[in-house]
Amino acid sequence: KKKRIIMSTGNENDESERNSKILDLFQIADALGSIESPEKEPYKQQYAARTALEKALSYVKGGDQVCIEHSIIRSRVEARLGCIANEVEEPHVAENLLSRALSILIPDSETIENHADNESGTNLKNFEILAAARGDKECAIDVARALHQSALLWDSRDESFRAQRFLEVSLSLCQAESLNDLETEALYFLAQIHGKLGNADKSAHYCRETLERQVKEIHLNEFEWTKNALGISAYYAAKHRYSAAMSCLCAAKIILFSSATNSEEKMKIHADIHLAIGKLLLGLLDEKSNNQQDKDDDALLFAVRQRKLIQTIDTTSLETIFKKSFIEQFRLAKSSFESAAQYYVLDGFVTEHIEIARDLSQLYAVLVNEENETKRQIALQQRRIDLLEPLRTKINAKIFADLRAVLAFEIGDIASNMLDLKAKRVNDPQCNSIKAKNNACIRLRDLALSAYDDFATCCLTSHEKEKENKPDPAFVLDQDEALVFLKSRFYAARVQGRVFADKEPVTLLKLSLKRYTETVEIAKRIIHQRKFFQDSTHSFHQELAICEDMIELLPHKIQHAQNSGSILDETLLPPAPPPSSSSSSSSNTATSYPGGKTPIQFPA
């Protein structure tokens, strides 16, 4: 039933007919706007709706301009036209229409503009008495939509504080007038705006409120909802609120399972849920941090369970995982990563597959720290190599130089750690089959050297240009890249000097000396040419000092080996630098590496 709009324009019959036509045009415009435009004409339906509204505007332009009812209906038409103008990417037209409309529909609307440039702003309660009080609910809907489009308009111009003001006014209006759908939309936009402004806590709060409201709607986009639930779960996990994060993942799993659609997108989201579960548990096990809980951790999951679902899935095993033992949590994390890897295969998802493999490797690293037995530690480290080494040799060093560099450094790190563990067993007087263990140490040494050299090559490959000589690290690497490059050279030199019943130990020691010398030369060129690491407390200072000491000591060791045929005890030589206090046992210091954004892990 059409609502009558009162307009004091003189003739009662003319007014009634004009009001009827305007309402008809409003309905036509709404219907056209709800139809999806064809791909080749993305704004076809919006243009058609605008034509209908322009005709409605022609009915009110000639009326009594003083009459407030007349001004309101004209402003409502202009508000709708402004919304369409913003949707079809005509921001200047949209700004004029929306500003003019809101100046009538909202008393003192300029206060929003005047207080939009600071976070504190003004008291938004002043805006609760809006034009809706003078008209009907349909008017309040037009005002809310105009406020939303104004917010999007200013946000596109990087004026997020201004956008925030418009949305807060809209939220106040929607709550006062019980405009549930538009209130959900306002919360959704506020979540994004606060994310842009760096207000992570507020963004997460609005995002979860949005999800809780959306799940109560009859028509729910399960895939989009699930993706947003994954996002809010990642936020909670970063805040060590693992229960809240897992609750969101359970809710996401239930909603995704309830979807009757079987598609590639559903398979991808399902893999993303498994990946998120694995990462959550890896973070919990690795950091050994307390699971910070809050009273509303399960609010989203509770809202999901209130929804009437045709089919559902039991998530009890996930919800109770925090009460389980360390090994049960490890097994669930491992199976979750493996499930994700079944979708993110290497052929087609190179980056994702390698990321999952590295996550699994870190999971085993966590388990290594829980083991006291050296034999078990070595076996677990070997599993890490078995995961990563085949990937390193498979991917193209030129196309995926950044990913190969990440794998190479991590493999070098693992092999170097295994070498230390194996060496302890070789030196154990009770050790049996010393020859076999020496051979195993030699294989690990060769693997570590191969990996560290591969890393250095990949670092420089990302800076190579066609028909040019090999780039000089002193000129092409930035400070972070140079630091990791130098550390890789230092670790390679140290590993090269490890001698285990080799036939030509002097040759190995000479190669080690050569590597130390090259490392010092590169480091000094970088310091001189690029002015990096000028401070005596810089990140490579300790390693550089050890390199210089080794350059002095190794010639004596080589001379002794040539004269006596035996190698000086390694314990007489300087040890590797101790781990920094900021690095954990399994997740060492991270920095950027050449050619990509993924951080690499290197041993302290």
C-alpha positions in Angstrom: 0.0 0.0 0.0 1.5 3.3 -1.1 2.1 5.9 1.6 0.8 9.4 0.9 3.3 12.2 0.7 1.8 15.6 1.8 2.7 18.4 -0.5 1.2 21.9 -0.2 1.1 22.9 -3.8 -2.4 24.2 -4.1 -4.6 21.7 -5.9 -5.5 18.6 -3.8 -6.1 16.4 -6.9 -3.0 17.5 -8.6 -1.0 16.8 -5.4 -2.5 13.3 -5.1 -1.7 12.5 -8.7 1.8 13.9 -8.4 2.5 12.0 -5.2 1.3 8.8 -6.8 3.6 9.2 -9.8 6.6 10.0 -7.6 6.0 6.8 -5.5 5.6 4.8 -8.7 8.9 6.1 -10.0 10.6 5.4 -6.6 9.4 1.8 -6.9 10.6 1.5 -10.5 14.0 2.9 -9.6 14.3 0.4 -6.7 13.3 -2.5 -8.9 15.8 -1.5 -11.6 18.6 -1.0 -9.0 18.1 -4.5 -7.7 18.7 -6.1 -11.2 22.3 -7.1 -12.0 23.7 -5.2 -15.0 25.3 -7.2 -17.8 29.1 -7.5 -17.8 29.6 -5.4 -20.9 27.3 -2.6 -19.6 28.1 -2.6 -15.8 26.0 0.4 -15.0 23.0 -0.2 -17.3 20.4 -0.7 -14.6 21.8 2.2 -12.5 21.4 4.5 -15.5 17.8 3.3 -16.0 17.0 3.9 -12.3 18.6 7.4 -12.6 16.3 8.2 -15.6 13.2 7.3 -13.5 14.4 9.5 -10.5 15.2 12.4 -12.8 11.6 12.2 -14.0 10.5 12.2 -10.3 12.6 15.3 -9.7 10.9 17.1 -12.5 7.6 16.8 -10.6 8.9 18.6 -7.5 11.1 21.3 -9.1 8.2 23.5 -9.9 6.4 23.4 -6.6 6.4 25.7 -3.6 10.1 25.9 -2.6 9.2 27.3 0.8 7.1 24.3 1.9 9.2 22.0 4.2 7.4 18.8 3.0 8.2 19.8 -0.6 11.9 20.3 0.3 12.0 16.9 2.0 10.7 15.0 -1.0 13.0 16.9 -3.4 15.9 16.1 -1.1 15.0 12.4 -1.0 15.1 12.3 -4.8 18.4 14.1 -4.8 19.7 11.7 -2.1 18.8 8.7 -4.3 20.4 10.3 -7.4 23.5 11.1 -5.3 23.8 7.4 -4.3 23.5 6.3 -7.9 26.1 8.9 -9.0 28.6 7.5 -6.5 27.9 3.9 -7.6 28.5 4.8 -11.3 31.8 6.5 -10.4 30.7 10.2 -10.7 32.1 11.4 -7.4 31.8 15.2 -8.0 28.1 14.9 -9.1 27.5 12.6 -6.1 29.1 15.0 -3.6 26.9 17.9 -4.7 23.7 15.9 -4.7 24.3 14.2 -1.4 25.5 17.3 0.4 22.5 19.3 -0.8 20.1 16.5 0.2 21.6 16.0 3.6 21.5 19.7 4.4 17.7 19.5 4.3 17.2 16.0 5.7 19.6 16.3 8.7 19.5 19.4 10.9 22.9 21.0 11.3 24.5 18.4 9.0 27.5 20.7 8.4 28.6 19.8 12.0 29.6 16.4 10.6 31.9 18.1 8.1 33.3 20.5 10.7 34.3 17.8 13.1 35.3 15.2 10.6 39.1 15.8 10.6 39.8 14.5 14.1 39.0 11.3 15.9 37.3 12.8 18.9 34.8 14.8 16.9 31.5 16.0 18.5 28.7 14.5 20.4 26.8 12.3 17.8 23.7 12.3 20.0 22.9 15.7 18.3 22.1 13.9 15.1 19.5 11.4 16.4 16.6 13.8 15.6 16.6 13.5 11.9 14.2 14.1 9.1 12.6 10.7 9.7 10.8 12.3 12.7 9.1 14.7 10.2 8.1 12.1 7.7 8.1 8.3 7.6 10.4 5.3 7.8 11.1 5.4 4.1 12.6 8.8 4.5 14.9 7.5 7.2 16.0 4.7 4.8 17.0 7.3 2.2 18.9 9.3 4.7 20.9 6.2 5.9 21.7 5.2 2.4 22.9 8.8 1.6 25.1 8.7 4.7 26.6 5.4 3.6 27.4 6.6 0.1 28.8 9.9 1.5 31.1 7.8 3.7 32.3 5.7 0.8 32.8 8.8 -1.2 35.1 10.4 1.4 36.8 7.1 2.1 37.8 6.8 -1.6 39.5 10.2 -1.1 41.5 8.9 1.9 39.4 11.0 4.3 38.6 8.1 6.6 37.8 10.2 9.7 35.2 12.0 7.7 33.8 8.7 6.5 33.7 7.4 10.0 31.5 10.4 11.1 28.9 9.7 8.4 28.7 6.1 9.4 28.4 6.8 13.1 25.5 9.1 12.4 23.9 6.5 10.2 24.4 3.8 12.9 22.7 6.1 15.4 19.7 6.6 13.0 19.4 3.0 12.1 19.3 1.9 15.8 16.7 4.6 16.6 14.5 3.6 13.6 15.1 -0.2 13.8 16.5 -0.3 10.2 18.1 -3.7 10.8 19.6 -4.3 7.3 21.1 -0.8 7.0 22.4 -1.1 10.6 24.2 -4.2 9.5 25.6 -2.4 6.5 26.8 0.5 8.7 28.6 -1.9 11.0 30.2 -3.6 8.0 31.5 -0.3 6.7 32.7 0.8 10.1 34.7 -2.4 10.4 36.5 -1.5 7.2 37.0 2.2 8.0 38.5 1.4 11.5 40.8 -1.2 9.8 42.1 1.5 7.5 42.6 3.9 10.4 44.6 1.2 12.2 42.0 0.7 15.0 42.3 -3.1 14.9 40.2 -3.7 18.1 37.3 -1.5 16.9 37.5 -3.1 13.4 37.3 -6.6 14.9 34.4 -5.5 17.2 32.3 -4.2 14.3 33.2 -7.1 12.1 32.0 -9.7 14.6 28.8 -7.7 15.2 28.2 -7.7 11.5 28.7 -11.4 11.3 26.4 -12.1 14.2 23.7 -10.0 12.6 24.2 -11.5 9.1 23.8 -15.0 10.3 20.3 -14.2 11.5 19.3 -13.1 8.0 17.2 -15.5 5.8 19.4 -15.1 2.8 23.0 -15.5 3.8 26.0 -15.6 1.4 27.7 -18.5 3.1 31.0 -18.1 1.2 31.5 -14.4 1.9 30.4 -14.9 5.6 32.9 -17.7 6.0 35.8 -15.7 4.6 35.0 -12.8 7.0 34.9 -15.3 9.9 38.3 -16.5 8.9 39.6 -12.9 8.9 38.3 -12.2 12.4 39.7 -15.6 13.6 43.2 -14.5 12.4 42.8 -11.3 14.4 41.9 -13.1 17.6 44.8 -15.6 17.1 47.3 -12.7 16.7 45.9 -11.4 20.1 46.5 -14.8 21.7 42.7 -15.2 22.1 42.9 -18.7 20.8 39.5 -19.8 22.1 37.8 -16.9 20.4 39.7 -17.7 17.2 38.8 -21.4 17.3 35.2 -20.5 18.0 35.1 -18.4 14.8 36.7 -21.2 12.8 34.1 -23.7 14.1 31.3 -21.2 13.1 32.9 -20.9 9.7 33.1 -24.7 9.3 29.4 -25.1 10.2 28.2 -22.4 7.8 30.3 -23.6 5.0 29.1 -27.2 5.5 25.5 -26.0 5.5 25.9 -24.7 1.9 24.4 -27.0 -0.6 26.7 -25.6 -3.3 29.7 -27.7 -4.4 32.1 -25.6 -6.2 35.8 -24.8 -6.6 35.4 -21.8 -4.2 33.9 -24.0 -1.5 36.9 -26.4 -1.8 39.3 -23.4 -1.5 37.5 -22.0 1.6 37.5 -25.5 3.2 41.2 -25.7 2.6 41.6 -22.2 4.1 39.8 -23.3 7.3 42.1 -26.3 7.7 45.1 -24.0 7.1 43.8 -21.5 9.7 43.3 -24.3 12.3 46.9 -25.5 11.7 48.4 -22.0 12.0 46.3 -21.3 15.2 47.6 -24.5 16.9 51.2 -23.8 15.6 51.1 -20.4 17.2 49.7 -21.9 20.5 52.4 -24.6 20.6 55.3 -22.5 19.4 54.8 -19.5 21.7 53.6 -21.5 24.7 51.5 -18.5 25.5 48.5 -18.4 27.7 45.1 -18.8 26.0 43.5 -15.5 26.9 39.8 -15.9 27.2 36.8 -13.5 27.3 33.2 -14.0 28.2 32.0 -13.4 24.7 34.5 -15.7 22.9 31.7 -18.0 21.8 29.2 -15.3 20.8 29.6 -15.9 17.1 29.4 -19.7 17.4 26.3 -19.3 19.6 24.6 -17.1 16.9 25.4 -19.7 14.2 23.8 -22.5 16.3 20.6 -20.4 16.6 20.3 -20.5 12.8 18.1 -23.2 11.4 20.4 -25.3 9.2 19.4 -28.1 6.9 22.7 -29.9 7.5 25.4 -29.3 10.1 28.7 -30.7 11.3 30.0 -31.6 14.8 32.9 -29.3 15.9 33.3 -30.7 19.4 36.8 -32.0 18.7 37.9 -28.5 17.7 36.2 -26.7 20.6 37.8 -29.0 23.2 41.3 -29.1 21.7 42.7 -26.7 24.3 41.9 -29.2 27.0 43.9 -31.9 25.2 47.6 -32.9 25.5 50.5 -31.3 23.6 50.8 -34.3 21.3 47.0 -34.3 20.5 47.2 -30.6 19.6 50.3 -31.4 17.4 48.5 -34.2 15.6 45.5 -32.0 14.8 47.7 -29.2 13.6 49.6 -31.7 11.4 46.5 -33.2 9.9 45.0 -29.7 9.3 48.1 -28.6 7.3 48.1 -31.9 5.4 44.4 -31.4 4.5 45.1 -27.9 3.2 48.0 -29.2 1.1 45.6 -31.6 -0.7 44.0 -28.6 -2.3 47.0 -26.3 -2.5 49.1 -28.6 -4.6 52.5 -27.6 -5.9 51.3 -27.7 -9.5 49.2 -24.5 -9.6 49.7 -23.2 -6.0 53.5 -22.9 -5.7 53.5 -20.1 -3.1 50.7 -21.6 -1.0 52.1 -25.2 -1.1 55.5 -24.0 0.0 54.0 -21.9 2.8 52.2 -25.0 4.1 55.3 -27.1 3.9 57.2 -24.5 5.9 54.4 -24.4 8.5 54.7 -28.2 8.8 58.5 -27.8 9.2 58.0 -25.3 12.0 55.5 -27.6 13.6 58.2 -30.4 13.7 60.7 -27.8 15.0 58.3 -27.2 18.0 58.3 -30.9 18.6 62.1 -31.0 18.5 62.2 -28.6 21.5 60.0 -31.0 23.5 62.4 -33.9 22.9 65.2 -34.7 25.3 66.7 -37.6 23.3 69.2 -36.6 20.7 68.3 -39.5 18.4 64.6 -38.4 18.3 65.7 -34.8 17.7 67.7 -35.8 14.7 64.9 -37.9 13.3 62.4 -35.0 13.6 64.9 -32.6 11.9 65.3 -35.2 9.1 61.5 -35.0 8.6 61.9 -31.3 8.1 64.5 -31.8 5.4 62.4 -34.5 3.7 59.6 -32.0 3.5 61.6 -29.0 2.1 64.5 -30.3 0.1 62.4 -32.0 -2.7 60.5 -28.6 -3.1 63.8 -26.7 -3.4 65.1 -28.9 -6.2 61.7 -28.9 -8.0 61.0 -25.1 -8.3 62.8 -23.0 -10.9 65.6 -20.9 -9.4 64.9 -18.0 -11.8 61.1 -17.9 -11.8 60.8 -18.6 -8.1 64.0 -17.1 -6.8 62.4 -15.6 -3.7 60.7 -18.9 -2.7 63.8 -21.0 -3.4 65.9 -18.6 -1.3 63.5 -19.1 1.6 63.7 -22.9 1.4 67.4 -22.9 0.9 68.1 -20.9 4.0 65.8 -23.0 6.1 67.3 -26.2 4.8 70.8 -24.9 5.5 69.7 -24.0 9.0 68.2 -27.4 9.7 71.2 -29.3 8.2 73.6 -27.2 10.3 71.6 -28.0 13.5 71.6 -31.7 12.6 75.3 -31.5 12.0 75.8 -30.2 15.6 73.7 -33.0 17.0 75.4 -35.7 14.9 78.8 -34.4 15.9 78.0 -34.8 19.6 77.2 -38.4 19.0 80.4 -39.0 17.0 82.4 -37.6 19.8 80.6 -39.8 22.4 83.1 -42.5 23.6 80.2 -45.0 23.8 79.2 -44.3 20.1 79.1 -47.4 17.8 79.7 -47.3 14.1 81.7 -44.1 14.1 82.5 -44.5 10.4 78.8 -44.5 9.4 78.1 -41.5 11.6 81.1 -39.6 10.1 79.7 -40.3 6.7 76.3 -39.0 7.8 78.0 -35.8 9.1 79.7 -35.3 5.8 76.4 -35.6 3.9 74.8 -33.1 6.2 77.7 -30.7 5.8 77.5 -30.9 2.0 73.7 -30.4 2.1 74.1 -27.3 4.3 76.8 -25.8 2.0 74.7 -26.5 -1.1 71.7 -24.8 0.6 73.5 -21.8 1.8 75.2 -21.3 -1.6 71.8 -21.7 -3.4 70.4 -19.1 -1.1 73.2 -16.6 -2.0 72.7 -17.3 -5.7 68.9 -16.8 -5.5 69.5 -13.5 -3.6 71.5 -12.1 -6.5 69.3 -13.7 -9.2 66.4 -11.5 -8.2 68.7 -8.5 -9.0 70.0 -9.8 -12.3 69.3 -7.9 -15.5 69.6 -9.3 -19.0 73.0 -9.4 -20.6 74.8 -8.2 -17.4 77.4 -9.8 -15.3 76.7 -11.3 -11.9 75.5 -8.4 -9.7 77.8 -7.3 -6.9 76.1 -7.8 -3.5 77.8 -4.6 -2.2 75.7 -2.5 -4.7 72.4 -4.3 -5.3 71.2 -5.5 -1.8 69.4 -3.3 0.6 70.3 -3.3 4.3 68.0 -6.2 5.3 69.0 -8.3 2.3 72.7 -7.6 2.9 72.4 -8.7 6.5 70.9 -12.1 5.6 73.3 -12.5 2.7 76.3 -12.0 5.0 74.9 -14.3 7.6 74.5 -17.0 5.0 78.2 -16.6 4.0 79.3 -16.7 7.6 77.3 -19.9 8.3 78.6 -21.6 5.1 82.2 -20.7 6.1 81.7 -22.2 9.6 80.1 -25.4 8.2 82.9 -25.8 5.6 85.4 -26.0 8.4 83.8 -29.0 10.0 86.1 -32.0 9.4 84.8 -35.6 9.9 87.4 -38.2 8.9 87.7 -36.6 5.5 90.4 -37.8 3.1 91.6 -34.2 2.4 91.0 -32.2 5.6 93.5 -29.5 4.6 91.5 -28.8 1.4 88.4 -28.3 3.5 90.1 -25.9 5.9 91.5 -23.9 3.0 88.1 -23.6 1.5 86.7 -22.5 4.9 89.5 -19.9 5.1 88.6 -18.7 1.6 84.9 -18.4 2.6 85.7 -16.4 5.7 88.0 -14.1 3.8 85.3 -13.5 1.1 82.7 -12.8 3.7 84.9 -10.1 5.4 85.7 -8.5 2.0 82.0 -8.3 1.0 81.0 -7.0 4.5 83.7 -4.3 4.3 82.6 -3.3 0.8 79.0 -3.0 1.9 80.0 -1.0 5.0 82.2 1.3 2.9 80.0 1.7 -0.3 76.5 1.6 1.2 77.2 2.9 4.7 75.4 0.0 6.2 76.2 -1.4 9.7 78.2 1.6 10.7 77.5 1.3 14.4 79.7 -1.0 16.4 76.6 -2.7 17.8 75.2 -3.5 14.3 73.6 -6.9 13.6 76.6 -8.4 11.9 79.2 -7.0 14.3 79.8 -10.2 16.2 79.9 -12.5 13.2 82.4 -10.1 11.5 84.7 -10.3 14.5 84.6 -14.1 14.5 85.4 -14.1 10.8 88.4 -12.0 11.3 89.5 -14.2 14.2 89.1 -17.3 12.1 91.2 -15.7 9.3 94.0 -15.4 11.8 93.6 -18.9 13.4 92.9 -21.1 10.4 96.4 -20.8 8.8 97.9 -22.2 12.0 95.3 -25.0 12.0 96.1 -25.8 8.3 99.9 -25.7 9.0 99.4 -28.1 12.0 97.4 -30.5 9.8 100.1 -30.4 7.1 102.9 -31.1 9.5 101.3 -33.6 11.8 98.5 -35.1 9.7 95.9 -34.4 12.5 93.3 -31.6 13.0 93.4 -29.4 16.0 90.5 -29.8 18.4 87.5 -27.8 17.2 86.8 -26.7 20.8 89.9 -24.5 20.6 88.2 -22.3 17.9 85.6 -19.6 18.5 82.1 -20.8 18.7 79.2 -19.5 16.7 77.5 -16.4 18.1 75.0 -17.1 20.9 71.3 -16.7 20.1 69.8 -13.3 20.7 67.5 -12.8 23.7 64.6 -11.9 21.4 64.6 -15.1 19.4 62.7 -18.1 20.5 64.0 -21.6 20.2 62.0 -22.6 17.2 61.2 -19.3 15.5 64.4 -17.5 15.1 65.0 -13.9 14.1 63.1 -13.0 10.9 64.0 -10.5 8.3 63.1 -9.8 4.7 64.9 -11.4 1.8 65.5 -10.3 -1.8 62.6 -10.6 -4.2 59.6 -11.2 -2.0 57.7 -10.4 1.1 57.9 -13.7 2.9 60.3 -13.5 5.9 63.1 -16.0 6.1 64.2 -17.6 9.3 67.9 -17.7 10.0 69.8 -19.2 13.0 71.1 -16.6 15.5 
